[in-house]
Amino acid sequence: MKLSVIVPCYNEIKTIDALLEAITRSPYSDKEIIIVDDCSTDGTREKLQKEIEPAGRVSKVIYHEINQGKGAALRTGIQAATGDLVIIQDADLEYDPNEYPKLVEPILQNKADIVFGSRFYGGDPHRVLYYWHSVGNAFLTMISNMFTNLNLTDMETCYKVFRREVIQKIKIEENRFGFEPEITAKVAKLNCRIYEVGIAYYGRTYAEGKKIGWRDGFRALYCIVKYNLFR
């Protein structure tokens, strides 16, 4: 089983080294790591070009010449994947690569085609942060579930694992954080076998580099309606 790890990256100079070390140490020896740098301006791009890529620490680095957003970076990375399974891994260390086994196990047991890693399901640790973010996440997940008829607990989670043949046949249209409700709507329409497992969450503050904002929440609502009713 070959695992493709897609890392969308924008201005993550403080965490990219530690993240790559964590991915490398994580279970499963047959991994390809694909980083998509979305036109970073904080030195991440230069570090990738001069240190990380020449040292062979990753399988592939793809560079966007203009900043387009997380969804665009994922679209590029997913198209380049060659593994049996594709997992999304943010570059900010909010999610732990050591949890890959619990995420891929339902697929390896041939019970699932897609697995969502839920920050709100199970007893795994998570950092205590923003109350209104949790309310917003719960609200968006509820609205998404009403349209998809799924019973997810965390639609907005980063950690999603797909059989490659499933995710590569989906046309990703959203360029920013609208990727999450878009992809949820589209996999629901494919009648895929979807599982959810509890994961730990080591969230960061805006001072530490968190990027998602309230405008993205309104965009998510728009995407829920658009991709469930008009696509």
N, C-alpha and C positions, 0 to 999 in steps of 0.2 A: 504494500500500500504506500503510494507516494502522496505526500501532503504538500499542497501549494499554499504558502503563507503570503497573503497580499497585505502590504503595509503602505497605506496612504500616508504621506509625510509632508507636513508644512510647518516650518519653523520649530523643529524639535531638537535643536542642538544640545539641549540639556539632558535628553533622555535616549537619543538614538543609539549610543554605544551600549548602555545598559540593556536596552530592549533587544538588540541583536545578540548580546551575550545570553540573555534569558531564552530567546528563541532557539539558539544553537544548543543550549543545555537541555532544552525541553525534550520529552519523550519523542520517539520515532526518528530513526536515523535518516530515513529517506525523505528529506524535506527540500523543497526549493523555496527560497526566500526572494520575493519580488518586491522591491521598494519602488514606489512611484512618488518622486519628488515634485510637488505641485508649485514649483517656482519659489522655493524658500529664499528668504532674504536675510536670515540671521546667522549664516555660516554653515547651515546644514548641507546645503548643496555642494559647497566647496569641500566639506569633510567627506561627503560621499564620493566625490570625484577624485580627491587626492589621497584619501586614506582607506576608506572602507571598500570601495570597488577594486582598487589595485591589489588589496590584500586578499581578495577572493572570499570575503566574509559573507557575501550574498550571491545568489544565482544570477540576479539581473537587477540593474537600476535603470529606470525609465524616467526621463526628465521632461516635464511640461515646461514650455517656454513662456507661458503666461499662467497666472494663478486662476484655476477654474473651480476648485472646490473638491470636497471629499468624494462626492458621487462620481465626478469626472475621473479622479484618480483611481477609484475602484473599477470603473469601466475599462480603463487602460490596463490595469493589472490583471483583471479577470480574463481579458482577451488573450493575455500572454501566458496564462497558466497552462501547465501540462500535466499536473498531478491528477490522481484519482479523485481526491477531495480538495476543496478550496475553502480556506478559512480566512476570515477578515481579522486583521490584528492592527489596532490603532498603535501609533508610535509613542504614546504618552505614558505608558506604564500603568494605566488605570485597570488593565486586564492582565492576568497572569498566564503566560504560555505554559506553565506547568499543568494547567487544567485542560490541555488539549485532549488527553485520554478520555475524560468524562464527556467531552463534546463529541468526539468521533465515535464513541462506543456504540450508540444506537444505530449508526450507519454500518459499522463493521458487523454488527449482529443481523444486518439486513432487515431492520425494523423501521428505518427512517431513510428519507432522501435528503432531508434538511434538518438541522438542529439549531435551535436558538438557545443561547446561554442567558438565563434570566438572573438579573441582579436582585430580584424580589421574590424568588422562589427558593425554598430550602433554608438551611441554617448556616450558610457560608458567611464569612465576615464581610462587611462593607463599611467604608468610611462614612461617618455621619457628616452630612453637608447641608445642602440647601433644601428646605422644606418645600418651597414652591416648585422647585424642579421635580421633586417626587410627585407632587400633585399633578403637575403638567404631564409627566410621563404616564401616570395612571390614567389620566383623562384621554390622552392621545391613544393609548393602548385600548381603552374601552371603546372609543369611537371606531378605531380600526377593526376591532373584533365584531362590532355591530355590522360592519359592511362585509367583512370576510367570512363571518360565522366561525371564526377560530376562537379558542379560549386561551390565548397567550396572556402571560403576565407582564411581559417586557418587550413590546414591539420595537422600541427604540434602541435596544442593545446593540453594541458593536459586534459581539461574538455571534457570528452566524457561520455554520459549516454547510457546504453544499456538495452533492455529487457534481463533479465538473460538467458532466453532460447536461445537467439541469440548469446550472447558472449560466453556462455559455450560450444557451439557446434563448435566453431572456434579453431583450433589448433594454438597456439601462438608459433612461432619458434624463434623470435628475442630475444636476451638477454639484449640489451641495448636500445638506443633511436630509433632503427629501428622499434620498436613496432608501432609507429605512421603511417608510410607509409604502413607497413604490414597490420595492421588492417583495414586501409582505403581501400586497394585493396581487401581484403577478404570480407568486408561487401558490397562493390560495386558489387561483383560477386554474392552475395546472393539476389540481387535485393530488399534490405531492403528499407523501407521508412526512408529517412535521412533528418533531419531538421538541421538548424543552427540558433543560437541565439547570439546576441552580449553580451559580458561579459566585466567586468572591469579586468584590469591586473596590478598587483603591482609587476613588475619585480624587480629582484635583480642583483647586479653586481657580477663579479667574486670574488671580495674581500669579498662580503657578502655570498659567497658559491655557486654561479651558477656553474653547472657542465658540461653542454653540450658545445662541442667545434667543431672546423672546421672539424675534422675527422668524427664526427657524421653526418655532412652534406653530405660528400662523401658516407658514408654508406647508408644514406637515399636515395640517387640517385640509388645506387645499389639495394636497397630493392624495390624501385618503379618498376624497370625493372623486378626484380626477381619474385615478387609476383603478378604482373599483367600479365606477359607473360609465366611464367614457373611453376605456382602453380595452 
